[in-house]
Amino acid sequence: MKVLLTGAAGSIGQVVTLGLIDRGHEIVGLDRLPAPDGFEGAWHTADCADPDAVLDAFAAQPLDAVVHLAGHPDEAGLTDSLTSHVVTTAALLDAMLAHQVDRIVYASSNHAVGRTPRRDLVSDDALPRPDTFYGVGKVAAEALLHLYADRYGIDAVACRIGSFLPEPTTVRNLSTWLSHDDGVRMVEAALTATAPGFAVLYGISANTRAWWDLAPGRALGYEPQDDAEHWADRIAGRPEDDAEAAHVGGPFALEQFYRPALDRR
Ligand SMILES: NC(=O)c1ccc[n+]([C@@H]2O[C@H](COP(=O)([O-])OP(=O)(O)OC[C@H]3O[C@@H](n4cnc5c(N)ncnc54)[C@H](O)[C@@H]3O)[C@@H](O)[C@H]2O)c1
């Protein structure tokens, strides 16, 4: 497939770009940053929140699908969060309609349900329960994807990613880890699943201590191969581990992240 991959200069973007190219896909990169050294395909240096710049990128070549990873991967004020996650997604969806591209894979986050108390496995039918304005942005971006799927028949898979890391480094990561290889498997499954409509999957590896249900991902063909448990003996406990295990969003659900919604002068 020929895929427009936004956020291609970022930490997930660089890994997924290489992984999808290895699997025979063609990547057109888009980021506010220039292409990383060694990237050889087409590249658009553009702000995904600018609908004209996004349309220009679509007009430059035909595309089969979009993988939307561009976004600020952390907590911010509400306005910045909505721009980073919702406005960028809107610009892409409108450009997809204009250019008859009907598949988008979105980097949502576990923080869309992060305030859910940690008890039972959380599945794709959990109510939105964000833990931060970042999480609110992800919930709203998912809502927009759902609207375009219902209105226009776009296939949109929201991947609620846990912790994308080379290896787990904290006790929480033993539940939330997404390995690099599984991240590529996840995106490829979401790109190629037959007629998913709007769907949510949890982007974690096959962790023995998983907090989220892998069944929705498996139904779309995502078969994770790695398990954070392999590192369990090497991970030292920390005083904050219990607090981080109270809600599935971990530290983002803690009081240290409370802040006003809007930045003031
Ligand atoms: N890393 C994780 O564990 C994790 C977990 C859950 C969700 N996510 C989501 O995955 C996505 C990628 O995360 P990451 O860890 O690779 O972050 P990152 O900061 O390493 O990469 C993001 C990239 O997007 C680009 N970008 C940001 N806003 C942009 C815009 N408006 N227009 C164009 N480019 C823009 C940045 O320049 C950067 O290269 C984010 O949406 C993040 O919220 C990440």
The ligand as an SDF file (V2000), in Angstrom:
LIG
                    3D

 44 48  0  0  0  0  0  0  0  0999 V2000
    4.9990    6.9280   22.5720 N   0  0  0  0  0  0  0  0  0  0  0  0
    3.9810    6.3140   23.1780 C   0  0  0  0  0  0  0  0  0  0  0  0
    4.1570    5.4200   24.0230 O   0  0  0  0  0  0  0  0  0  0  0  0
    2.5640    6.7000   22.8180 C   0  0  0  0  0  0  0  0  0  0  0  0
    1.5120    6.1430   23.5750 C   0  0  0  0  0  0  0  0  0  0  0  0
    0.2020    6.4570   23.2170 C   0  0  0  0  0  0  0  0  0  0  0  0
   -0.0370    7.2730   22.1210 C   0  0  0  0  0  0  0  0  0  0  0  0
    1.0180    7.8200   21.4390 N   0  0  0  0  0  0  0  0  0  0  0  0
    0.7060    8.7000   20.2990 C   0  0  0  0  0  0  0  0  0  0  0  0
    1.4760    8.3130   19.1820 O   0  0  0  0  0  0  0  0  0  0  0  0
    1.7920    9.4550   18.3800 C   0  0  0  0  0  0  0  0  0  0  0  0
    3.2890    9.5020   18.1340 C   0  0  0  0  0  0  0  0  0  0  0  0
    3.9440    9.5620   19.3890 O   0  0  0  0  0  0  0  0  0  0  0  0
    5.5260    9.5680   19.5100 P   0  0  0  0  0  0  0  0  0  0  0  0
    5.8550    8.9700   20.8330 O   0  0  0  0  0  0  0  0  0  0  0  0
    6.1560    9.0150   18.2950 O   0  0  0  0  0  0  0  0  0  0  0  0
    5.7900   11.1410   19.6100 O   0  0  0  0  0  0  0  0  0  0  0  0
    7.0240   11.9750   19.0390 P   0  0  0  0  0  0  0  0  0  0  0  0
    6.9450   13.3100   19.6970 O   0  0  0  0  0  0  0  0  0  0  0  0
    8.2930   11.2060   19.1290 O   0  0  0  0  0  0  0  0  0  0  0  0
    6.6500   12.1160   17.4950 O   0  0  0  0  0  0  0  0  0  0  0  0
    5.5980   12.9090   17.0440 C   0  0  0  0  0  0  0  0  0  0  0  0
    6.0050   13.5070   15.7150 C   0  0  0  0  0  0  0  0  0  0  0  0
    4.8990   14.2560   15.2280 O   0  0  0  0  0  0  0  0  0  0  0  0
    5.3830   15.5000   14.7410 C   0  0  0  0  0  0  0  0  0  0  0  0
    4.2820   16.4530   14.8750 N   0  0  0  0  0  0  0  0  0  0  0  0
    3.6660   16.8530   16.0100 C   0  0  0  0  0  0  0  0  0  0  0  0
    2.6650   17.6930   15.7330 N   0  0  0  0  0  0  0  0  0  0  0  0
    2.6510   17.8340   14.3890 C   0  0  0  0  0  0  0  0  0  0  0  0
    1.8430   18.5690   13.4930 C   0  0  0  0  0  0  0  0  0  0  0  0
    0.8450   19.3480   13.9340 N   0  0  0  0  0  0  0  0  0  0  0  0
    2.1030   18.4700   12.1740 N   0  0  0  0  0  0  0  0  0  0  0  0
    3.1150   17.6930   11.7080 C   0  0  0  0  0  0  0  0  0  0  0  0
    3.9190   16.9680   12.5120 N   0  0  0  0  0  0  0  0  0  0  0  0
    3.6830   17.0540   13.8310 C   0  0  0  0  0  0  0  0  0  0  0  0
    6.5870   15.8540   15.5920 C   0  0  0  0  0  0  0  0  0  0  0  0
    7.4590   16.7410   14.8940 O   0  0  0  0  0  0  0  0  0  0  0  0
    7.1990   14.4720   15.8160 C   0  0  0  0  0  0  0  0  0  0  0  0
    8.1540   14.1610   14.8230 O   0  0  0  0  0  0  0  0  0  0  0  0
    1.2490   10.6750   19.1410 C   0  0  0  0  0  0  0  0  0  0  0  0
   -0.0250   11.0200   18.6100 O   0  0  0  0  0  0  0  0  0  0  0  0
    1.0760   10.1610   20.5560 C   0  0  0  0  0  0  0  0  0  0  0  0
    0.0700   10.8530   21.2480 O   0  0  0  0  0  0  0  0  0  0  0  0
    2.3040    7.5530   21.7600 C   0  0  0  0  0  0  0  0  0  0  0  0
  1  2  1  0
  2  3  2  0
  2  4  1  0
  4  5  1  0
  4 44  2  0
  5  6  2  0
  6  7  1  0
  7  8  2  0
  8  9  1  0
  8 44  1  0
  9 10  1  0
  9 42  1  0
 10 11  1  0
 11 12  1  0
 11 40  1  0
 12 13  1  0
 13 14  1  0
 14 15  2  0
 14 16  1  0
 14 17  1  0
 17 18  1  0
 18 19  2  0
 18 20  1  0
 18 21  1  0
 21 22  1  0
 22 23  1  0
 23 24  1  0
 23 38  1  0
 24 25  1  0
 25 26  1  0
 25 36  1  0
 26 27  1  0
 26 35  1  0
 27 28  2  0
 28 29  1  0
 29 30  1  0
 29 35  2  0
 30 31  1  0
 30 32  2  0
 32 33  1  0
 33 34  2  0
 34 35  1  0
 36 37  1  0
 36 38  1  0
 38 39  1  0
 40 41  1  0
 40 42  1  0
 42 43  1  0
M  CHG  2   8   1  16  -1
M  END
$$$$
